[in-house]
Amino acid sequence: MSHNRRDFIKYVVVGSIASGCPINHALLAEPTGGGPLVEGEHFSVCHQVRDGHSFPRPDATKKADVVIVGGGVAGLSAAYFLKGKDWLLLEKEDHFGGNAYQEEYEGQIFGTGSAYGYRGDAGDQLAKEIGLDLPLVNMPDPIIDNGRYAPDIWRTGINELPYSKDVIASFKKFRDDMMKIDFKKNAAQLDTESFTKYLAPYAPEVTKLWDAYGPSNWGAFSEDTSALIGIADTQYLLMGEDDKRVILPGGLGCITHKLVEALKPHYGERMLGDATVVAVVPDKDEVHVTYAQGDKITTVAAKAVLMCTAKNITSRLVAGLPNEQKRAMRKMRYAPYPIVNIIFDKPVYRKGYDNWCPGKTFTDFIVADWTIRNNPGYKPKYNILTFYTPLHESQRALLLNEDDCKTLAGKVLKDFQGLLPEFNVDPVEVRIYRRGHPMFMAVPGQYTQNRMIASKPMERIFFGNSDSGGPESLTSEAVRISQAGVEWANLVLAGKPGATELAERALNLALF
Ligand SMILES: Cc1cc2nc3c(=O)[nH]c(=O)nc-3n(C[C@H](O)[C@H](O)[C@H](O)COP(=O)(O)OP(=O)(O)OC[C@H]3O[C@@H](n4cnc5c(N)ncnc54)[C@H](O)[C@@H]3O)c2cc1C
């Protein structure tokens, strides 16, 4: 099966979806190339692990000083920071990148997840080090609702929101009230509360916007969002922190792509794809990591292990976790989160980078080539838009069914075409990239309490991944924590004291 066909449901749309016809099979042509249709991530072995299937655990036939489990941005950056050390990276997919993974259409690059970082954050610093200069987004976010476009939701554009005067007044009151809250001083209390408590006094349109913004950014609708995260993010937007956003086409997949390019020529034999780890078992002076690659099951003995998988997976792989820690890992909630990319062969929209569309099948959409659109000589053939389509946890199962995925992608297209009259254009291709559990949800307690318990290192096992950080799922946190993980591993390998304290400092550093 070719790589492309495994990674997205690819199909061509014919006819006009806005014409009122049924949207799925009648209008969506059969996938090109025939054969079985596709999935985003591969979950069969992981689901077997989850369901308690016991895999054979052969004796170790390989050794490595450091085994890295998971080849997303956390695992790749750990490999990068380990440089010449003796490491082995195991990734279950046939490609690296995890949730920050870029794709392309006839040479034009777009993202399948992770959208942007911030100037000077750990991801941006790493990007610079490997030769990527991420340009600023340089525009606040527009909103499109009620058939109207308004630039800049929270600052200069607040008077132009596509709502009545009363609703705009309510937005302003919300803005002023939120700015009065000292969220740093009250972090512990706010992190026990739901954001809905703070949204309740205002017009329903305010909640409607956060019910797009929250799921898109931290996987949780308002009711499941920690008030700490909601209020901190409101202040961040009001103070214009979003002016620091940086990115290239591909979203943060541009960083993982470049990391692979930097690592592969030197360390290709240490980077195993299609290698699903099924057990991580601490022994006396080493850790035995067992992985399945095709039909073959192999065990490697490591002096230290960096777990760069999400905790819902990690909790099922690592033996000997203290009960409290295992419970904390299992308590983490993850949003099902497909991404739909729609490719037009004519210019359809270039009026804003990240465009909020509350109340639709998708929450927002991004112009893939936004930060390079004005580069001299840049003449793109296609206008590629990336639609963020987070789902409720109860909808996760629909991602297992290909027809349901197609229907969902069709609804995204239909909703987009209905937003503004000029959007009623047929694309040349629609792609859906499905992921069942990619984004940890910023629920009450997760940031100040739960992750601290879940991420405590064991003697020879460090728990990385962006879900060790926060306050929401951030690529920069995955990188920052991997940097700490490598320092931790260096102490463990050298038999020096202080590894646990170092890891704890890294977890605490991000706290408000
Ligand atoms: C739709 C979406 C939008 C986002 N937008 C942003 C954004 O704008 N800015 C931002 O900073 N962040 C964003 N994020 C979050 C960001 O993408 C993640 O925080 C980051 O990519 C996580 O990287 P990671 O390496 O920690 O974890 P992952 O990407 O989850 O990597 C873990 C890797 O482990 C592999 N794996 C799993 N199980 C096994 C196993 N048993 N054996 C071997 N390998 C295994 C997986 O295949 C995966 O490659 C977004 C996320 C999503 C889903």
The ligand as a Gaussian input file, in Angstrom:
#p B3LYP/6-31G(d) Opt

LIG

0 1
 C       -5.229000      19.118000      14.974000
 C       -4.124000      19.575000      15.874000
 C       -3.723000      20.904000      15.877000
 C       -2.681000      21.335000      16.694000
 N       -2.261000      22.634000      16.636000
 C       -1.160000      23.003000      17.335000
 C       -0.610000      24.294000      17.191000
 O       -1.126000      25.122000      16.454000
 N        0.514000      24.612000      17.891000
 C        1.113000      23.704000      18.713000
 O        2.140000      24.013000      19.321000
 N        0.607000      22.466000      18.866000
 C       -0.511000      22.104000      18.198000
 N       -1.009000      20.850000      18.336000
 C       -0.379000      19.960000      19.293000
 C        0.892000      19.348000      18.743000
 O        0.657000      18.831000      17.471000
 C        1.330000      18.245000      19.685000
 O        1.456000      18.770000      20.985000
 C        2.667000      17.652000      19.269000
 O        2.710000      17.358000      17.902000
 C        2.863000      16.397000      20.103000
 O        4.098000      15.832000      19.788000
 P        4.606000      14.590000      20.616000
 O        5.824000      14.100000      19.958000
 O        4.650000      14.959000      22.044000
 O        3.450000      13.504000      20.501000
 P        2.864000      12.748000      19.224000
 O        2.803000      13.625000      18.062000
 O        1.626000      12.074000      19.736000
 O        3.964000      11.648000      18.916000
 C        3.936000      10.379000      19.487000
 C        4.431000       9.393000      18.462000
 O        4.463000       8.110000      19.065000
 C        4.022000       7.169000      18.116000
 N        3.555000       5.984000      18.846000
 C        2.392000       5.810000      19.504000
 N        2.338000       4.595000      20.059000
 C        3.494000       3.991000      19.756000
 C        4.035000       2.717000      20.054000
 N        3.357000       1.828000      20.783000
 N        5.267000       2.407000      19.572000
 C        5.968000       3.319000      18.837000
 N        5.502000       4.527000      18.523000
 C        4.284000       4.864000      18.992000
 C        2.946000       7.897000      17.354000
 O        2.689000       7.302000      16.110000
 C        3.537000       9.286000      17.248000
 O        4.308000       9.447000      16.078000
 C       -2.061000      20.410000      17.537000
 C       -2.470000      19.073000      17.557000
 C       -3.489000      18.647000      16.724000
 C       -3.904000      17.216000      16.739000

